């Protein structure tokens, strides 16, 4: 089972002299442990890597303090990556709340995880309604490239949220009209996906004091995964004492419950028994596909580190089946930020940094109090956006 490492308590029996010797030994071990921790932190800092305190604090800032008034009488369509998943559904719900605060008509088209060509069908449904704007939520531009070209021809602006433009993926021209600037650190979707991987590596390096030996699970078959993978590998390479023991790669089709990826993961756990971390980028791997359960059943003592920060993922941290979310972000804030960028565009103003960032979560840091609850940022973004928009 992935768990926090704990030090067993020895029974103290015998004379006072023996007790003194044991206390002395404990003191020496504590000093050695503190020295190793300090040395590891110093090495990370020298490599330009953040400390554990820094990744647990995160790099969120705040939404913009000023904004144009809400554009009047607008209709916005939200293309969901798949309403059957909590992550995609929560995006859409927050997008609806933000649109209603702006006084807009909000419409949802479910991409259904692209089953039966769902993304293209959802885009065509939205375009048939002649909306004022479309938000494409967390799926590849290449899956709807003809529909995005149609949107440009019709003059319908599109914002890609956690989604690469076709030009970023080298699969065609730029087809997103509204730039999504997450923050000054992550000024576009390429930087966001690269940063996702890099922040995950930063957590592993910091949590291990620069000694992580990791079984990774890299996603394949999507340019967004490529950026994430490269961000992870490049950042972990800065940690001289860290290494990738092996990889259990996957494509989306491999992620069926107990499917091909889980088999590959089990094989990696057998092949690399000395790995002290198992990392995958999304809660889907651990929750829906059964990755966390597979590690538990294997008897591995490796710490399981995931990403996103959904309620089911965080519940696995509570139960001890996962150790941490190496990278999490507020999906609700992302949706409000997207609507802010859309409003600026409809008011003929440029996009601005929205203050969204990443944070790490473990059992004692940033874990919501309620079971089933996803990551909750301390930044009161809804209140701040409403104030900037001049709405109640």
N, C-alpha and C positions, 0 to 999 in steps of 0.2 A: 504494500500500500504506500502511495506517496504520502509523506507525513513530515511534519517538522521534526528535525533531529532533536533528541532529548538525551540528557545525561542521566544514567541510572544513579540512584542514591544507595551507597554502601552502608550496611549496618555497622555501627561502631561498637565493638565489644572489647573489653579488656581494661587494662590499667590506664591511668591518666597519661602516662608517658606514651603509650601506643596511640591514644587519641591525639596527643600533640603532634605526633609524627604524621598522622593522617591529615590533620588540619594544615600542617606545613606543606604536605604534598599537594593538597587541593589548592593552596595558595600559589604554589609554583606552577601548577597546571593552568590556573586562571591567568597568571601573569603571561605564560607562554601563549595562551589562546588570545589574550588581549594584544600581545605583540604581533601575532600572526594577522589578526584583524587589521591592526593599524598599518602593518606592512602592505597588506593587500589593498587597502584603501589608498595608500600612498602611491602604489604602483598603478592603480586605475587612474588616479588623478594625473599622474605623469603621462599616461597614454591619452589623455583628453576625454576619458570616460567619466560619466557621472557617478556619484556615490549612491548607496542604497537610499539614504534620506532624500536625495534629489529626485530619484525616479518615483518614490512613494509620495513626494510632494506634487509631482507633475509639472507640466509646462503650460497649463491653461492660463489665460489672462482674463479679459472681459470683452463683451460685445462693444461695438462702436457706440459712443455716447450721443451722437447726432445722426439723424437719418431724414430723408424726405418724408413728407406726409404720405399716408397710404394712397396709391393710385386708385382712382374711383372706378367702381363698376367692373372689376376684372374677374375673369374666370380662369382658374388654374387647374390643370390636371396633373395628378401625381401617379407615376408609373411605378408600382410596388414590385420589388424583386420577388416577392412571394408571401402572401398573407398567411400561409400556413406556418410560417416561422415567426417566432416572437420578435426577432430582431427587425425583420422587414415590416411586420405589422406595427411595431412601436414607432418606427420612422414615420409611417403614414399617419398614425394617430396624432403625432406631434405636428406634422405638416398641416393637418387639418385644423388643429388648434391655432397655429400661427396664421393660417389663411383667414380663419374666422375673426381673429383679432384685427386683421387688416381690413376686414369688411368684404372679403372676396368670396365668390362662389368656388367651392372646392369639390373636385371630382376625383374618384379613385379608379384606376384600372389595374387589375391584378395580373402581374406577369407570370404568376404561378410557377416560379422557378424554371421558367422556359419550357415546361412540359407542353407538348403539342404546339411548339413554336409560340409560347405564350407571350414573350416579350414583344415580338413583332405585332401580334394580334392586339395587345394592349395599346401599343403606340398608334396603330391604325384607328382604333376606337377613339383615342384622344384627338387625333387629327381630324377625324370626321366631324367633331364638335366645334372645330375652328376656335380653339382656346386662345387666350392672350399669352399664355406661357405653359410650358411643360417642364416638370422636374423628373428626370430619370434617376432612379434610386438604386445604386449598388449592383449594376450588372453591365457587362461589357458593351461598349459602343458597337463593336463588330457584329453583335447579334441583331442589331436593328439599323444597320447602316443605310439600307434603302429608305427606311422610314424617316431617318434623320435628314437624309437628303431631300425628301419630300417636305419636311418641316421647313427647311431653309427656303425651298422654292415657294412655299406658302407664306413665308415671313413669320412663322411661329417660332419665337425664341425658346431655346432649350437650355436648361442647366443640368449638368451631370454631377450628382452627389456621390462621393466615393466611387467615381466612375471615370475611367480614362477616356479622353477624346480619341477618335480614330487616328488622328495625326500623332498623338502620343504613343499609340500602339503600332505605328508604322503600317496601318492597314488602310489608310485613305486620307482625305483632306480633313481639316478641322470642321466639325459639324456642331459643336456646342457654341451657342451664341452668348450665353451669360457666364462669365468666369466665376469659379468658386474659389475664393481666397480664404482658406481655413484660418490662417494666422500669418504673422510676419515670418515665422519659422517654416510654415508649410503654405507657400503661396499658390499652389495648384495641386491638381490630383496626382501628378507624378511625385511631387515632394511628399504628399500625404501617404501614399502607398510605400514609398521608400522609408519614410519616417516610421511607419507601422513596424516594419521589420527591424529597423535600427533600435527602436525603443525596447522591443522584446529582447534583443541581444544585450542592451544596456542593463536590463533587469537581471538577466542571468549572470552577467559578469559581476555586477555589484553584489547580488545575493550570495554568490560563491566566494567573494573576496578574490576574484580573478582566477578561479581554478575550475570553472564549470566544464564538465565533459558531457556533451549533450547528444541524445538521439533526437534528430529533427524530423519533422514531417512537412516537407515542402510541397505546396500545391503546384500542379502542372497544368498546362493547356490554357492559360489565360495570361495576357500581358500584365495584368494587375498583380498576379501572383509572382511573375518574374521580378517586378520591381520590389515587392515585399521580400522575396528570397534574397535578392542582391543586397538590399539594405541590411538584412540580418547578417549575411555572411561578411560583408565589408566591415560592419561594426564589430562583430565578434572577433574578427582578425586583429583588431587593435588590442585585444586582451591576450597578452603573451602566454599566459598560463591556461587559457581556455581552448577547447577543441571540440570539433564535431566528430563524435564516435562513429555515427552512421546515420542513414536517412531512410525513412519509410514514406516515400512519396505517394501522392494521390492525385487523381482527377476527380471532378465533381461526381462523375458516375460511379466512382469507387466508394463513395461515402454512404452507401446503404447500410442500415444497421447490421453489424457483424459481417460486412461485406469484404471485398478484396483488400481495402486499406487496413482493416482491423487485423486481417491475417498477416499482412506485411509488417504491421506494428508488433504483433506477437513474435514474429521471426526475428525482428531487430532486438527485442528485449532478450531473447535467448542468445543472440550472436554477440551482444555487447552488454554483458552482465555488470560490468564495472562502471557503466554510465550513471552519473548521479542526477541528471535531469532528463526529462522527456518534454519536448516542446512542440506544440502545434499552434498555428496562428489564430484559429477560430474556435469558439465554443461548440460549434456544430460538430467538430471532430470528437470532442470529449463527451458531449451530451447525446446528440441524435445518433451518431455513428457507433457509439459504445467504446470509444477509446479509453476513457477513464476507467471503466469497468474492466477492460482488457488488461490494463496495467495492474489494477488491484488483484485480479485473478492470477496474474503471472507471479506474484510474490515479490516483484521488484521493489526495492527501497528508493528508487529514483523519484525525485520530486517532479510532479506533473505541472507544467506551466502552459496556460492557454492564453486566449486573447478575445477581446470584445467587451466583456463585462455584462453579459446578459444575466437575468435572474436565475435560470437553471444552471448556468456556469458557476455563479457565485454560491449557489446552494451546494455544489460539489466541493467548494472550498470549506464550507461550514461542516460538511460531513467527513472531511478528510480525504476524499477521493482525488481532489486536486489540491495543489499547494498554493498556487497563485495565478492571477491574471497578469502576465507580464506587461500587457498593454490593454488599456481600456479607454473608452471615450464616451461622452454623453451623446447618445443617438438623438435624444430630444433636442438638445442644443444644436446639433447639426441640422436638424429639420428647420428650426427657427432661423438659423443662420442662412440656410438656402432661401427661405422666403424673404429675408432681408435683402439678399442679393437680387432676387427677382424684382422686388419693389424698387430698388435703386435703378435697375435697368428700365423698368416701365416708366420711371421718372427721368429717364435720359441722363442718369448719373452712373459713374463707374463703380465697379465692385470695390470693396475694401476688406481689410483683414477682419475676421469675425471673432478672433480670440479663442477658437476651439483648439484643444491640444490633447495630449496623452497623459495617462497616469497609470501607475501600477497598484495592484490590490493584493493583499494577503489577508490572513485570518485576523490580524490585529490592526490593519491599516486600510481605511477607505471602504470597508465592507458595510453595506447598508444594514440597518438594524432588523428590517423585516425580511423574512424568508420569501423567496420568489421575486424579490425586487432587484432590478438591474442597477448598474452603477448610477449614483446620484451625485452630480457635481455640487460643490458648495457655492458655486457662482449663481446668483439669482437671475439667470439670463432672461427668463420670461418677463420679469418685472422691468429689467433694463431695456429690453426691446420695446415693450409697450410705452415706456417713458420716452424713448428715442422717437417712436412713431407718433407720439402724441395721442395715444388711445388709452382708454381705461381698462 
